[in-house]
């Protein structure tokens, strides 16, 4: 006959550790994990925690009658959706509730972060292009679909702008074509128009002779293979080959590491392949992954770690690969890197401030939009292959 001693029952330690109520503690995170946040800053440490379980919150019906919110002496016309949510979710920080209400959709534009290898315009063999996807998923019940204000190359990534209405598309298309073309008699609009700006980040092979400057090199288009292909080249000085004005500002963002440099490009004109041609032919530093305009340089480019020197101090830099970092397809660690050209930042006039819902243009802004900003600024994180390259090119040893 079996019996047990008096007192509380205790499970054996081994069983208690494996019970459902007390699971074993998770293994310690690898401290050598490299993380890149939204601002493209590489940090060493444990990975970010996983997503928390979604919590569903319910609200009573919005007060449609004459009664104000319970417990508050407020006139019926003072009860808004924001005050209604803040009243019933008193435990939630009010600034968090207000932030969600501030994230409303713009009535004039759409801004997207295009991934690489996605074409902008569709044709017979191409179906998953940005214009087709926008027409299918981003019309939001409107009869007219968003229209592309400008274009990016298929291999490049970053910010693209779409006009949601015919009026907003026309005004912004003038702006992207030429800043002077969008000029009006309004000082408010013209001041916002002059602040328009695009910035690209690119990883180039080599280093420009000057760390910053302006490239004013006209370009022209030539047809190849009996008109089946085309190529953009620097125009002949005579200008008889249909040259187009092309101007780009640039600056080197850091030291040369493993024969490559990060540079920032600001196009002042919007010509096809302008940045790629200016980098390859005008600066002599083609963009990594640009095999159309930098094929010969890629053939001789060595991706193995090489000692290099900081141009200001002369101190040596040595490329290293962080422990535990996976080789992302398309990064500088790949045998065939993807194009490293990304539309990083954009500043445009707040077109919704000057256009009414009926399309009427207000030179100095509509009277009901006085509190809205005159400018909008957008910043897009880099695609995965460029983030890994950013890590690699930034993880040097002095």
Buried (B, 14 or more C-beta within 10 A) or exposed (E): EEEEEEEEEEEEEEEEEEEEEEEEEEEEEEEEBBBBEEEBEBEEEEEEEEEEEEEEEEEEEEBEEEEBBEEEEEEEEEBEEBBBBBBBBEEEEEEEBEEEEEEEEEEBBBBBBBEBEBBBEBEEEEEEBBBBBBBEEBEEEEEEBBBBBBBBBBBBBBBBBBBBBEBBBBBBBBBBBEBEEBBBEBEBBBEBBEBBBBBBBBBBBBBBEEBEBEBBBBBBBEEEEEEEEEEBBBBEEEEEEEBBEBBBBBBBBEBBBBBBBBBBBBBBBBBBBBBBBBBBBBBBBBBBBBBBBBEEBBEEBEBEBEEBEBEEEEEEBEBEEBEEBEEBBBBBBBEEBBBBBBBBBBBBBBBBBBBBEEEEEBEEBBEEBEEEEBBBEBBBBBBBBBBBBBBBBBBBEE
